[in-house]
Amino acid sequence: MLHALRRTVGDDAFFRTLKSWTRDHAYGNASFRQFEALAAKVSGKDLKGFFGAWVDGTVIPTEKYLYPGSLGTPAG
């Protein structure tokens, strides 16, 4: 899921999210919903569908979320 998130939001937003998350929650607790909100805020993208498919879904995510960006491109 994290690699798919990286491909969905891009490297810059992904790594800024991780850095902010670890800095803001060092020595504390936080919910996964807070992580979702942070990823959306940092990336500026609506990630409801992505997290709905990966976290809340009961089946394998659709290809749109399972293989976003270059993950859906055949190796060549």
PDB file of N, CA, C, O and CB in Angstrom:
ATOM      1  N   MET A   1       0.812  -1.174   0.000  1.00  0.00           N
ATOM      2  CA  MET A   1       0.000   0.000   0.000  1.00  0.00           C
ATOM      3  C   MET A   1       0.867   1.253   0.000  1.00  0.00           C
ATOM      4  O   MET A   1       0.560   2.212  -0.708  1.00  0.00           O
ATOM      5  CB  MET A   1      -0.930  -0.010   1.186  1.00  0.00           C
ATOM      6  N   LEU A   2       1.932   1.261   0.772  1.00  0.00           N
ATOM      7  CA  LEU A   2       2.754   2.470   0.827  1.00  0.00           C
ATOM      8  C   LEU A   2       3.427   2.769  -0.504  1.00  0.00           C
ATOM      9  O   LEU A   2       3.561   3.932  -0.884  1.00  0.00           O
ATOM     10  CB  LEU A   2       3.803   2.336   1.909  1.00  0.00           C
ATOM     11  N   HIS A   3       3.853   1.729  -1.216  1.00  0.00           N
ATOM     12  CA  HIS A   3       4.461   1.983  -2.522  1.00  0.00           C
ATOM     13  C   HIS A   3       3.423   2.505  -3.506  1.00  0.00           C
ATOM     14  O   HIS A   3       3.720   3.380  -4.319  1.00  0.00           O
ATOM     15  CB  HIS A   3       5.117   0.705  -3.070  1.00  0.00           C
ATOM     16  N   ALA A   4       2.214   1.974  -3.437  1.00  0.00           N
ATOM     17  CA  ALA A   4       1.136   2.483  -4.293  1.00  0.00           C
ATOM     18  C   ALA A   4       0.804   3.928  -3.932  1.00  0.00           C
ATOM     19  O   ALA A   4       0.522   4.736  -4.816  1.00  0.00           O
ATOM     20  CB  ALA A   4      -0.124   1.598  -4.166  1.00  0.00           C
ATOM     21  N   LEU A   5       0.833   4.259  -2.643  1.00  0.00           N
ATOM     22  CA  LEU A   5       0.611   5.645  -2.219  1.00  0.00           C
ATOM     23  C   LEU A   5       1.698   6.540  -2.782  1.00  0.00           C
ATOM     24  O   LEU A   5       1.414   7.636  -3.265  1.00  0.00           O
ATOM     25  CB  LEU A   5       0.572   5.754  -0.681  1.00  0.00           C
ATOM     26  N   ARG A   6       2.941   6.082  -2.724  1.00  0.00           N
ATOM     27  CA  ARG A   6       4.060   6.857  -3.270  1.00  0.00           C
ATOM     28  C   ARG A   6       3.845   7.144  -4.743  1.00  0.00           C
ATOM     29  O   ARG A   6       4.077   8.265  -5.194  1.00  0.00           O
ATOM     30  CB  ARG A   6       5.386   6.114  -3.067  1.00  0.00           C
ATOM     31  N   ARG A   7       3.404   6.145  -5.501  1.00  0.00           N
ATOM     32  CA  ARG A   7       3.158   6.327  -6.929  1.00  0.00           C
ATOM     33  C   ARG A   7       1.943   7.213  -7.185  1.00  0.00           C
ATOM     34  O   ARG A   7       1.859   7.865  -8.226  1.00  0.00           O
ATOM     35  CB  ARG A   7       2.965   4.977  -7.603  1.00  0.00           C
ATOM     36  N   THR A   8       1.013   7.241  -6.253  1.00  0.00           N
ATOM     37  CA  THR A   8      -0.190   8.056  -6.411  1.00  0.00           C
ATOM     38  C   THR A   8       0.089   9.532  -6.151  1.00  0.00           C
ATOM     39  O   THR A   8      -0.381  10.392  -6.895  1.00  0.00           O
ATOM     40  CB  THR A   8      -1.284   7.563  -5.475  1.00  0.00           C
ATOM     41  N   VAL A   9       0.852   9.830  -5.098  1.00  0.00           N
ATOM     42  CA  VAL A   9       1.076  11.225  -4.717  1.00  0.00           C
ATOM     43  C   VAL A   9       2.395  11.791  -5.233  1.00  0.00           C
ATOM     44  O   VAL A   9       2.573  13.009  -5.259  1.00  0.00           O
ATOM     45  CB  VAL A   9       1.036  11.353  -3.224  1.00  0.00           C
ATOM     46  N   GLY A  10       3.313  10.931  -5.640  1.00  0.00           N
ATOM     47  CA  GLY A  10       4.626  11.379  -6.099  1.00  0.00           C
ATOM     48  C   GLY A  10       5.644  11.339  -4.981  1.00  0.00           C
ATOM     49  O   GLY A  10       5.296  11.395  -3.802  1.00  0.00           O
ATOM     50  N   ASP A  11       6.899  11.242  -5.363  1.00  0.00           N
ATOM     51  CA  ASP A  11       7.980  11.106  -4.386  1.00  0.00           C
ATOM     52  C   ASP A  11       8.046  12.269  -3.402  1.00  0.00           C
ATOM     53  O   ASP A  11       8.171  12.060  -2.196  1.00  0.00           O
ATOM     54  CB  ASP A  11       9.298  10.982  -5.101  1.00  0.00           C
ATOM     55  N   ASP A  12       7.964  13.481  -3.912  1.00  0.00           N
ATOM     56  CA  ASP A  12       8.101  14.654  -3.048  1.00  0.00           C
ATOM     57  C   ASP A  12       7.045  14.656  -1.946  1.00  0.00           C
ATOM     58  O   ASP A  12       7.377  14.780  -0.767  1.00  0.00           O
ATOM     59  CB  ASP A  12       7.997  15.940  -3.874  1.00  0.00           C
ATOM     60  N   ALA A  13       5.787  14.519  -2.322  1.00  0.00           N
ATOM     61  CA  ALA A  13       4.708  14.537  -1.329  1.00  0.00           C
ATOM     62  C   ALA A  13       4.789  13.330  -0.408  1.00  0.00           C
ATOM     63  O   ALA A  13       4.520  13.449   0.787  1.00  0.00           O
ATOM     64  CB  ALA A  13       3.342  14.573  -2.021  1.00  0.00           C
ATOM     65  N   PHE A  14       5.154  12.174  -0.942  1.00  0.00           N
ATOM     66  CA  PHE A  14       5.259  10.964  -0.125  1.00  0.00           C
ATOM     67  C   PHE A  14       6.307  11.138   0.971  1.00  0.00           C
ATOM     68  O   PHE A  14       6.030  10.883   2.143  1.00  0.00           O
ATOM     69  CB  PHE A  14       5.607   9.751  -1.003  1.00  0.00           C
ATOM     70  N   PHE A  15       7.499  11.567   0.596  1.00  0.00           N
ATOM     71  CA  PHE A  15       8.563  11.690   1.587  1.00  0.00           C
ATOM     72  C   PHE A  15       8.343  12.870   2.538  1.00  0.00           C
ATOM     73  O   PHE A  15       8.753  12.806   3.697  1.00  0.00           O
ATOM     74  CB  PHE A  15       9.900  11.839   0.888  1.00  0.00           C
ATOM     75  N   ARG A  16       7.712  13.934   2.072  1.00  0.00           N
ATOM     76  CA  ARG A  16       7.350  15.026   2.987  1.00  0.00           C
ATOM     77  C   ARG A  16       6.325  14.544   4.004  1.00  0.00           C
ATOM     78  O   ARG A  16       6.381  14.925   5.173  1.00  0.00           O
ATOM     79  CB  ARG A  16       6.793  16.238   2.202  1.00  0.00           C
ATOM     80  N   THR A  17       5.389  13.705   3.562  1.00  0.00           N
ATOM     81  CA  THR A  17       4.394  13.141   4.479  1.00  0.00           C
ATOM     82  C   THR A  17       5.077  12.299   5.547  1.00  0.00           C
ATOM     83  O   THR A  17       4.790  12.453   6.734  1.00  0.00           O
ATOM     84  CB  THR A  17       3.362  12.291   3.709  1.00  0.00           C
ATOM     85  N   LEU A  18       5.974  11.413   5.140  1.00  0.00           N
ATOM     86  CA  LEU A  18       6.654  10.557   6.114  1.00  0.00           C
ATOM     87  C   LEU A  18       7.490  11.365   7.101  1.00  0.00           C
ATOM     88  O   LEU A  18       7.490  11.075   8.297  1.00  0.00           O
ATOM     89  CB  LEU A  18       7.541   9.550   5.397  1.00  0.00           C
ATOM     90  N   LYS A  19       8.193  12.367   6.613  1.00  0.00           N
ATOM     91  CA  LYS A  19       9.008  13.204   7.502  1.00  0.00           C
ATOM     92  C   LYS A  19       8.139  13.975   8.487  1.00  0.00           C
ATOM     93  O   LYS A  19       8.448  14.049   9.677  1.00  0.00           O
ATOM     94  CB  LYS A  19       9.858  14.180   6.684  1.00  0.00           C
ATOM     95  N   SER A  20       7.051  14.546   7.981  1.00  0.00           N
ATOM     96  CA  SER A  20       6.137  15.277   8.867  1.00  0.00           C
ATOM     97  C   SER A  20       5.521  14.346   9.895  1.00  0.00           C
ATOM     98  O   SER A  20       5.416  14.692  11.072  1.00  0.00           O
ATOM     99  CB  SER A  20       5.032  15.965   8.056  1.00  0.00           C
ATOM    100  N   TRP A  21       5.118  13.171   9.454  1.00  0.00           N
ATOM    101  CA  TRP A  21       4.470  12.197  10.341  1.00  0.00           C
ATOM    102  C   TRP A  21       5.399  11.803  11.498  1.00  0.00           C
ATOM    103  O   TRP A  21       5.001  11.825  12.663  1.00  0.00           O
ATOM    104  CB  TRP A  21       4.052  10.941   9.544  1.00  0.00           C
ATOM    105  N   THR A  22       6.623  11.448  11.160  1.00  0.00           N
ATOM    106  CA  THR A  22       7.543  11.013  12.221  1.00  0.00           C
ATOM    107  C   THR A  22       7.930  12.174  13.135  1.00  0.00           C
ATOM    108  O   THR A  22       8.104  11.982  14.338  1.00  0.00           O
ATOM    109  CB  THR A  22       8.806  10.390  11.609  1.00  0.00           C
ATOM    110  N   ARG A  23       8.064  13.352  12.585  1.00  0.00           N
ATOM    111  CA  ARG A  23       8.399  14.524  13.405  1.00  0.00           C
ATOM    112  C   ARG A  23       7.237  14.888  14.334  1.00  0.00           C
ATOM    113  O   ARG A  23       7.440  15.112  15.527  1.00  0.00           O
ATOM    114  CB  ARG A  23       8.758  15.729  12.506  1.00  0.00           C
ATOM    115  N   ASP A  24       6.038  14.944  13.791  1.00  0.00           N
ATOM    116  CA  ASP A  24       4.878  15.396  14.559  1.00  0.00           C
ATOM    117  C   ASP A  24       4.412  14.393  15.601  1.00  0.00           C
ATOM    118  O   ASP A  24       3.785  14.776  16.589  1.00  0.00           O
ATOM    119  CB  ASP A  24       3.748  15.700  13.630  1.00  0.00           C
ATOM    120  N   HIS A  25       4.708  13.113  15.396  1.00  0.00           N
ATOM    121  CA  HIS A  25       4.198  12.085  16.303  1.00  0.00           C
ATOM    122  C   HIS A  25       5.292  11.308  17.021  1.00  0.00           C
ATOM    123  O   HIS A  25       5.041  10.230  17.560  1.00  0.00           O
ATOM    124  CB  HIS A  25       3.336  11.130  15.544  1.00  0.00           C
ATOM    125  N   ALA A  26       6.508  11.855  17.030  1.00  0.00           N
ATOM    126  CA  ALA A  26       7.590  11.197  17.765  1.00  0.00           C
ATOM    127  C   ALA A  26       7.208  11.097  19.235  1.00  0.00           C
ATOM    128  O   ALA A  26       6.740  12.060  19.842  1.00  0.00           O
ATOM    129  CB  ALA A  26       8.932  11.967  17.596  1.00  0.00           C
ATOM    130  N   TYR A  27       7.414   9.940  19.777  1.00  0.00           N
ATOM    131  CA  TYR A  27       7.141   9.680  21.208  1.00  0.00           C
ATOM    132  C   TYR A  27       5.662   9.803  21.564  1.00  0.00           C
ATOM    133  O   TYR A  27       5.318  10.010  22.728  1.00  0.00           O
ATOM    134  CB  TYR A  27       7.943  10.643  22.073  1.00  0.00           C
ATOM    135  N   GLY A  28       4.795   9.678  20.578  1.00  0.00           N
ATOM    136  CA  GLY A  28       3.363   9.782  20.844  1.00  0.00           C
ATOM    137  C   GLY A  28       2.579   8.799  20.005  1.00  0.00           C
ATOM    138  O   GLY A  28       3.141   7.924  19.344  1.00  0.00           O
ATOM    139  N   ASN A  29       1.301   8.957  20.044  1.00  0.00           N
ATOM    140  CA  ASN A  29       0.397   8.090  19.293  1.00  0.00           C
ATOM    141  C   ASN A  29      -0.436   8.926  18.331  1.00  0.00           C
ATOM    142  O   ASN A  29      -0.642  10.122  18.533  1.00  0.00           O
ATOM    143  CB  ASN A  29      -0.517   7.288  20.248  1.00  0.00           C
ATOM    144  N   ALA A  30      -0.899   8.273  17.299  1.00  0.00           N
ATOM    145  CA  ALA A  30      -1.790   8.922  16.342  1.00  0.00           C
ATOM    146  C   ALA A  30      -2.573   7.826  15.630  1.00  0.00           C
ATOM    147  O   ALA A  30      -2.191   6.656  15.661  1.00  0.00           O
ATOM    148  CB  ALA A  30      -0.992   9.815  15.318  1.00  0.00           C
ATOM    149  N   SER A  31      -3.645   8.206  15.003  1.00  0.00           N
ATOM    150  CA  SER A  31      -4.487   7.231  14.312  1.00  0.00           C
ATOM    151  C   SER A  31      -4.103   7.155  12.833  1.00  0.00           C
ATOM    152  O   SER A  31      -3.456   8.048  12.286  1.00  0.00           O
ATOM    153  CB  SER A  31      -5.984   7.599  14.462  1.00  0.00           C
ATOM    154  N   PHE A  32      -4.520   6.070  12.219  1.00  0.00           N
ATOM    155  CA  PHE A  32      -4.283   5.945  10.788  1.00  0.00           C
ATOM    156  C   PHE A  32      -5.074   6.988  10.023  1.00  0.00           C
ATOM    157  O   PHE A  32      -4.624   7.453   8.976  1.00  0.00           O
ATOM    158  CB  PHE A  32      -4.646   4.544  10.304  1.00  0.00           C
ATOM    159  N   ARG A  33      -6.244   7.368  10.521  1.00  0.00           N
ATOM    160  CA  ARG A  33      -7.048   8.409   9.863  1.00  0.00           C
ATOM    161  C   ARG A  33      -6.280   9.733   9.844  1.00  0.00           C
ATOM    162  O   ARG A  33      -6.405  10.512   8.899  1.00  0.00           O
ATOM    163  CB  ARG A  33      -8.415   8.587  10.588  1.00  0.00           C
ATOM    164  N   GLN A  34      -5.495   9.981  10.875  1.00  0.00           N
ATOM    165  CA  GLN A  34      -4.665  11.186  10.892  1.00  0.00           C
ATOM    166  C   GLN A  34      -3.588  11.111   9.801  1.00  0.00           C
ATOM    167  O   GLN A  34      -3.265  12.114   9.164  1.00  0.00           O
ATOM    168  CB  GLN A  34      -4.011  11.372  12.283  1.00  0.00           C
ATOM    169  N   PHE A  35      -3.043   9.915   9.600  1.00  0.00           N
ATOM    170  CA  PHE A  35      -2.068   9.731   8.521  1.00  0.00           C
ATOM    171  C   PHE A  35      -2.717   9.990   7.168  1.00  0.00           C
ATOM    172  O   PHE A  35      -2.137  10.662   6.316  1.00  0.00           O
ATOM    173  CB  PHE A  35      -1.470   8.309   8.563  1.00  0.00           C
ATOM    174  N   GLU A  36      -3.915   9.459   6.970  1.00  0.00           N
ATOM    175  CA  GLU A  36      -4.644   9.689   5.720  1.00  0.00           C
ATOM    176  C   GLU A  36      -4.841  11.182   5.476  1.00  0.00           C
ATOM    177  O   GLU A  36      -4.614  11.673   4.370  1.00  0.00           O
ATOM    178  CB  GLU A  36      -6.006   8.973   5.750  1.00  0.00           C
ATOM    179  N   ALA A  37      -5.262  11.892   6.506  1.00  0.00           N
ATOM    180  CA  ALA A  37      -5.506  13.334   6.376  1.00  0.00           C
ATOM    181  C   ALA A  37      -4.212  14.077   6.044  1.00  0.00           C
ATOM    182  O   ALA A  37      -4.214  14.990   5.219  1.00  0.00           O
ATOM    183  CB  ALA A  37      -6.121  13.897   7.675  1.00  0.00           C
ATOM    184  N   LEU A  38      -3.124  13.692   6.677  1.00  0.00           N
ATOM    185  CA  LEU A  38      -1.842  14.335   6.406  1.00  0.00           C
ATOM    186  C   LEU A  38      -1.396  14.081   4.972  1.00  0.00           C
ATOM    187  O   LEU A  38      -0.953  15.004   4.288  1.00  0.00           O
ATOM    188  CB  LEU A  38      -0.777  13.836   7.384  1.00  0.00           C
ATOM    189  N   ALA A  39      -1.510  12.846   4.515  1.00  0.00           N
ATOM    190  CA  ALA A  39      -1.122  12.522   3.132  1.00  0.00           C
ATOM    191  C   ALA A  39      -1.936  13.333   2.129  1.00  0.00           C
ATOM    192  O   ALA A  39      -1.397  13.813   1.132  1.00  0.00           O
ATOM    193  CB  ALA A  39      -1.304  11.016   2.859  1.00  0.00           C
ATOM    194  N   ALA A  40      -3.217  13.485   2.388  1.00  0.00           N
ATOM    195  CA  ALA A  40      -4.073  14.269   1.498  1.00  0.00           C
ATOM    196  C   ALA A  40      -3.682  15.746   1.529  1.00  0.00           C
ATOM    197  O   ALA A  40      -3.619  16.404   0.491  1.00  0.00           O
ATOM    198  CB  ALA A  40      -5.551  14.103   1.891  1.00  0.00           C
ATOM    199  N   LYS A  41      -3.424  16.251   2.718  1.00  0.00           N
ATOM    200  CA  LYS A  41      -3.055  17.663   2.862  1.00  0.00           C
ATOM    201  C   LYS A  41      -1.729  17.959   2.162  1.00  0.00           C
ATOM    202  O   LYS A  41      -1.625  18.923   1.403  1.00  0.00           O
ATOM    203  CB  LYS A  41      -2.961  18.044   4.349  1.00  0.00           C
ATOM    204  N   VAL A  42      -0.734  17.140   2.414  1.00  0.00           N
ATOM    205  CA  VAL A  42       0.590  17.373   1.831  1.00  0.00           C
ATOM    206  C   VAL A  42       0.553  17.234   0.311  1.00  0.00           C
ATOM    207  O   VAL A  42       1.172  18.023  -0.403  1.00  0.00           O
ATOM    208  CB  VAL A  42       1.615  16.395   2.423  1.00  0.00           C
ATOM    209  N   SER A  43      -0.169  16.238  -0.179  1.00  0.00           N
ATOM    210  CA  SER A  43      -0.195  15.995  -1.627  1.00  0.00           C
ATOM    211  C   SER A  43      -1.156  16.924  -2.364  1.00  0.00           C
ATOM    212  O   SER A  43      -1.008  17.156  -3.564  1.00  0.00           O
ATOM    213  CB  SER A  43      -0.579  14.555  -1.902  1.00  0.00           C
ATOM    214  N   GLY A  44      -2.149  17.460  -1.634  1.00  0.00           N
ATOM    215  CA  GLY A  44      -3.168  18.273  -2.285  1.00  0.00           C
ATOM    216  C   GLY A  44      -4.128  17.448  -3.126  1.00  0.00           C
ATOM    217  O   GLY A  44      -4.823  17.982  -3.991  1.00  0.00           O
ATOM    218  N   LYS A  45      -4.165  16.137  -2.869  1.00  0.00           N
ATOM    219  CA  LYS A  45      -5.022  15.235  -3.645  1.00  0.00           C
ATOM    220  C   LYS A  45      -6.116  14.653  -2.766  1.00  0.00           C
ATOM    221  O   LYS A  45      -5.952  14.495  -1.557  1.00  0.00           O
ATOM    222  CB  LYS A  45      -4.192  14.102  -4.277  1.00  0.00           C
ATOM    223  N   ASP A  46      -7.228  14.341  -3.401  1.00  0.00           N
ATOM    224  CA  ASP A  46      -8.314  13.641  -2.729  1.00  0.00           C
ATOM    225  C   ASP A  46      -7.950  12.155  -2.714  1.00  0.00           C
ATOM    226  O   ASP A  46      -7.973  11.498  -3.754  1.00  0.00           O
ATOM    227  CB  ASP A  46      -9.704  13.895  -3.444  1.00  0.00           C
ATOM    228  N   LEU A  47      -7.621  11.636  -1.551  1.00  0.00           N
ATOM    229  CA  LEU A  47      -7.177  10.247  -1.433  1.00  0.00           C
ATOM    230  C   LEU A  47      -8.234   9.338  -0.827  1.00  0.00           C
ATOM    231  O   LEU A  47      -7.931   8.217  -0.419  1.00  0.00           O
ATOM    232  CB  LEU A  47      -5.925  10.178  -0.603  1.00  0.00           C
ATOM    233  N   LYS A  48      -9.473   9.814  -0.765  1.00  0.00           N
ATOM    234  CA  LYS A  48     -10.548   8.997  -0.172  1.00  0.00           C
ATOM    235  C   LYS A  48     -10.706   7.672  -0.903  1.00  0.00           C
ATOM    236  O   LYS A  48     -10.821   6.623  -0.269  1.00  0.00           O
ATOM    237  CB  LYS A  48     -11.880   9.762  -0.194  1.00  0.00           C
ATOM    238  N   GLY A  49     -10.713   7.709  -2.219  1.00  0.00           N
ATOM    239  CA  GLY A  49     -10.853   6.477  -2.994  1.00  0.00           C
ATOM    240  C   GLY A  49      -9.687   5.535  -2.784  1.00  0.00           C
ATOM    241  O   GLY A  49      -9.870   4.325  -2.651  1.00  0.00           O
ATOM    242  N   PHE A  50      -8.485   6.093  -2.753  1.00  0.00           N
ATOM    243  CA  PHE A  50      -7.283   5.274  -2.551  1.00  0.00           C
ATOM    244  C   PHE A  50      -7.332   4.562  -1.207  1.00  0.00           C
ATOM    245  O   PHE A  50      -7.208   3.339  -1.142  1.00  0.00           O
ATOM    246  CB  PHE A  50      -6.017   6.140  -2.640  1.00  0.00           C
ATOM    247  N   PHE A  51      -7.513   5.329  -0.133  1.00  0.00           N
ATOM    248  CA  PHE A  51      -7.524   4.711   1.198  1.00  0.00           C
ATOM    249  C   PHE A  51      -8.775   3.860   1.410  1.00  0.00           C
ATOM    250  O   PHE A  51      -8.740   2.873   2.145  1.00  0.00           O
ATOM    251  CB  PHE A  51      -7.436   5.789   2.285  1.00  0.00           C
ATOM    252  N   GLY A  52      -9.869   4.237   0.773  1.00  0.00           N
ATOM    253  CA  GLY A  52     -11.067   3.409   0.853  1.00  0.00           C
ATOM    254  C   GLY A  52     -10.816   2.027   0.269  1.00  0.00           C
ATOM    255  O   GLY A  52     -11.254   1.016   0.818  1.00  0.00           O
ATOM    256  N   ALA A  53     -10.109   2.001  -0.846  1.00  0.00           N
ATOM    257  CA  ALA A  53      -9.804   0.725  -1.507  1.00  0.00           C
ATOM    258  C   ALA A  53      -8.798  -0.096  -0.705  1.00  0.00           C
ATOM    259  O   ALA A  53      -8.963  -1.306  -0.549  1.00  0.00           O
ATOM    260  CB  ALA A  53      -9.261   0.973  -2.918  1.00  0.00           C
ATOM    261  N   TRP A  54      -7.762   0.560  -0.199  1.00  0.00           N
ATOM    262  CA  TRP A  54      -6.689  -0.158   0.487  1.00  0.00           C
ATOM    263  C   TRP A  54      -7.003  -0.478   1.943  1.00  0.00           C
ATOM    264  O   TRP A  54      -6.683  -1.569   2.415  1.00  0.00           O
ATOM    265  CB  TRP A  54      -5.429   0.642   0.421  1.00  0.00           C
ATOM    266  N   VAL A  55      -7.613   0.437   2.647  1.00  0.00           N
ATOM    267  CA  VAL A  55      -7.782   0.276   4.095  1.00  0.00           C
ATOM    268  C   VAL A  55      -9.173  -0.206   4.467  1.00  0.00           C
ATOM    269  O   VAL A  55      -9.324  -1.095   5.305  1.00  0.00           O
ATOM    270  CB  VAL A  55      -7.497   1.582   4.798  1.00  0.00           C
ATOM    271  N   ASP A  56     -10.174   0.369   3.857  1.00  0.00           N
ATOM    272  CA  ASP A  56     -11.551   0.057   4.243  1.00  0.00           C
ATOM    273  C   ASP A  56     -12.172  -1.058   3.419  1.00  0.00           C
ATOM    274  O   ASP A  56     -13.185  -1.631   3.819  1.00  0.00           O
ATOM    275  CB  ASP A  56     -12.398   1.284   4.127  1.00  0.00           C
ATOM    276  N   GLY A  57     -11.585  -1.369   2.285  1.00  0.00           N
ATOM    277  CA  GLY A  57     -12.146  -2.378   1.398  1.00  0.00           C
ATOM    278  C   GLY A  57     -11.985  -3.791   1.946  1.00  0.00           C
ATOM    279  O   GLY A  57     -11.154  -4.053   2.815  1.00  0.00           O
ATOM    280  N   THR A  58     -12.789  -4.675   1.422  1.00  0.00           N
ATOM    281  CA  THR A  58     -12.731  -6.082   1.839  1.00  0.00           C
ATOM    282  C   THR A  58     -12.259  -6.985   0.705  1.00  0.00           C
ATOM    283  O   THR A  58     -12.218  -8.207   0.846  1.00  0.00           O
ATOM    284  CB  THR A  58     -14.101  -6.546   2.332  1.00  0.00           C
ATOM    285  N   VAL A  59     -11.906  -6.371  -0.416  1.00  0.00           N
ATOM    286  CA  VAL A  59     -11.389  -7.112  -1.567  1.00  0.00           C
ATOM    287  C   VAL A  59     -10.099  -6.440  -2.029  1.00  0.00           C
ATOM    288  O   VAL A  59      -9.768  -5.340  -1.588  1.00  0.00           O
ATOM    289  CB  VAL A  59     -12.442  -7.170  -2.731  1.00  0.00           C
ATOM    290  N   ILE A  60      -9.383  -7.111  -2.916  1.00  0.00           N
ATOM    291  CA  ILE A  60      -8.165  -6.523  -3.476  1.00  0.00           C
ATOM    292  C   ILE A  60      -8.550  -5.233  -4.203  1.00  0.00           C
ATOM    293  O   ILE A  60      -9.529  -5.216  -4.949  1.00  0.00           O
ATOM    294  CB  ILE A  60      -7.436  -7.528  -4.448  1.00  0.00           C
ATOM    295  N   PRO A  61      -7.789  -4.151  -3.991  1.00  0.00           N
ATOM    296  CA  PRO A  61      -8.111  -2.890  -4.667  1.00  0.00           C
ATOM    297  C   PRO A  61      -8.147  -3.051  -6.187  1.00  0.00           C
ATOM    298  O   PRO A  61      -7.457  -3.899  -6.752  1.00  0.00           O
ATOM    299  CB  PRO A  61      -7.094  -1.817  -4.287  1.00  0.00           C
ATOM    300  N   THR A  62      -8.956  -2.231  -6.829  1.00  0.00           N
ATOM    301  CA  THR A  62      -9.003  -2.242  -8.292  1.00  0.00           C
ATOM    302  C   THR A  62      -7.641  -1.822  -8.839  1.00  0.00           C
ATOM    303  O   THR A  62      -6.830  -1.240  -8.120  1.00  0.00           O
ATOM    304  CB  THR A  62     -10.127  -1.298  -8.824  1.00  0.00           C
ATOM    305  N   GLU A  63      -7.399  -2.116 -10.098  1.00  0.00           N
ATOM    306  CA  GLU A  63      -6.097  -1.813 -10.703  1.00  0.00           C
ATOM    307  C   GLU A  63      -5.737  -0.335 -10.606  1.00  0.00           C
ATOM    308  O   GLU A  63      -4.560   0.015 -10.516  1.00  0.00           O
ATOM    309  CB  GLU A  63      -6.090  -2.240 -12.158  1.00  0.00           C
ATOM    310  N   LYS A  64      -6.745   0.530 -10.624  1.00  0.00           N
ATOM    311  CA  LYS A  64      -6.504   1.978 -10.500  1.00  0.00           C
ATOM    312  C   LYS A  64      -5.720   2.298  -9.225  1.00  0.00           C
ATOM    313  O   LYS A  64      -4.840   3.159  -9.228  1.00  0.00           O
ATOM    314  CB  LYS A  64      -7.844   2.750 -10.501  1.00  0.00           C
ATOM    315  N   TYR A  65      -6.044   1.603  -8.151  1.00  0.00           N
ATOM    316  CA  TYR A  65      -5.380   1.847  -6.870  1.00  0.00           C
ATOM    317  C   TYR A  65      -4.269   0.835  -6.587  1.00  0.00           C
ATOM    318  O   TYR A  65      -3.334   1.134  -5.845  1.00  0.00           O
ATOM    319  CB  TYR A  65      -6.399   1.812  -5.746  1.00  0.00           C
ATOM    320  N   LEU A  66      -4.366  -0.342  -7.165  1.00  0.00           N
ATOM    321  CA  LEU A  66      -3.371  -1.379  -6.940  1.00  0.00           C
ATOM    322  C   LEU A  66      -2.085  -1.092  -7.704  1.00  0.00           C
ATOM    323  O   LEU A  66      -0.987  -1.339  -7.205  1.00  0.00           O
ATOM    324  CB  LEU A  66      -3.925  -2.736  -7.342  1.00  0.00           C
ATOM    325  N   TYR A  67      -2.231  -0.568  -8.920  1.00  0.00           N
ATOM    326  CA  TYR A  67      -1.073  -0.288  -9.783  1.00  0.00           C
ATOM    327  C   TYR A  67      -1.106   1.142 -10.305  1.00  0.00           C
ATOM    328  O   TYR A  67      -1.188   1.347 -11.516  1.00  0.00           O
ATOM    329  CB  TYR A  67      -1.033  -1.271 -10.962  1.00  0.00           C
ATOM    330  N   PRO A  68      -1.043   2.139  -9.422  1.00  0.00           N
ATOM    331  CA  PRO A  68      -1.095   3.530  -9.894  1.00  0.00           C
ATOM    332  C   PRO A  68       0.191   3.953 -10.598  1.00  0.00           C
ATOM    333  O   PRO A  68       1.262   3.397 -10.356  1.00  0.00           O
ATOM    334  CB  PRO A  68      -1.365   4.466  -8.726  1.00  0.00           C
ATOM    335  N   GLY A  69       0.065   4.921 -11.450  1.00  0.00           N
ATOM    336  CA  GLY A  69       1.236   5.500 -12.112  1.00  0.00           C
ATOM    337  C   GLY A  69       2.052   4.470 -12.864  1.00  0.00           C
ATOM    338  O   GLY A  69       1.506   3.671 -13.625  1.00  0.00           O
ATOM    339  N   SER A  70       3.347   4.488 -12.655  1.00  0.00           N
ATOM    340  CA  SER A  70       4.240   3.602 -13.402  1.00  0.00           C
ATOM    341  C   SER A  70       4.128   2.150 -12.956  1.00  0.00           C
ATOM    342  O   SER A  70       4.660   1.268 -13.629  1.00  0.00           O
ATOM    343  CB  SER A  70       5.671   4.068 -13.254  1.00  0.00           C
ATOM    344  N   LEU A  71       3.452   1.875 -11.842  1.00  0.00           N
ATOM    345  CA  LEU A  71       3.266   0.495 -11.427  1.00  0.00           C
ATOM    346  C   LEU A  71       2.392  -0.254 -12.431  1.00  0.00           C
ATOM    347  O   LEU A  71       2.464  -1.480 -12.519  1.00  0.00           O
ATOM    348  CB  LEU A  71       2.645   0.437 -10.028  1.00  0.00           C
ATOM    349  N   GLY A  72       1.574   0.465 -13.183  1.00  0.00           N
ATOM    350  CA  GLY A  72       0.704  -0.145 -14.162  1.00  0.00           C
ATOM    351  C   GLY A  72       1.347  -0.294 -15.533  1.00  0.00           C
ATOM    352  O   GLY A  72       0.727  -0.819 -16.457  1.00  0.00           O
ATOM    353  N   THR A  73       2.593   0.169 -15.669  1.00  0.00           N
ATOM    354  CA  THR A  73       3.302   0.096 -16.928  1.00  0.00           C
ATOM    355  C   THR A  73       4.134  -1.180 -16.987  1.00  0.00           C
ATOM    356  O   THR A  73       4.923  -1.443 -16.079  1.00  0.00           O
ATOM    357  CB  THR A  73       4.189   1.332 -17.120  1.00  0.00           C
ATOM    358  N   PRO A  74       3.968  -1.977 -18.044  1.00  0.00           N
ATOM    359  CA  PRO A  74       4.770  -3.200 -18.150  1.00  0.00           C
ATOM    360  C   PRO A  74       6.256  -2.885 -18.219  1.00  0.00           C
ATOM    361  O   PRO A  74       6.669  -1.924 -18.867  1.00  0.00           O
ATOM    362  CB  PRO A  74       4.354  -4.004 -19.378  1.00  0.00           C
ATOM    363  N   ALA A  75       7.048  -3.699 -17.551  1.00  0.00           N
ATOM    364  CA  ALA A  75       8.516  -3.523 -17.590  1.00  0.00           C
ATOM    365  C   ALA A  75       8.996  -3.815 -18.998  1.00  0.00           C
ATOM    366  O   ALA A  75       8.460  -4.693 -19.675  1.00  0.00           O
ATOM    367  CB  ALA A  75       9.241  -4.460 -16.552  1.00  0.00           C
ATOM    368  N   GLY A  76       9.994  -3.087 -19.435  1.00  0.00           N
ATOM    369  CA  GLY A  76      10.437  -3.324 -20.790  1.00  0.00           C
ATOM    370  C   GLY A  76      11.813  -2.997 -21.023  1.00  0.00           C
ATOM    371  O   GLY A  76      12.305  -3.157 -22.141  1.00  0.00           O
TER     372      GLY A  76
END
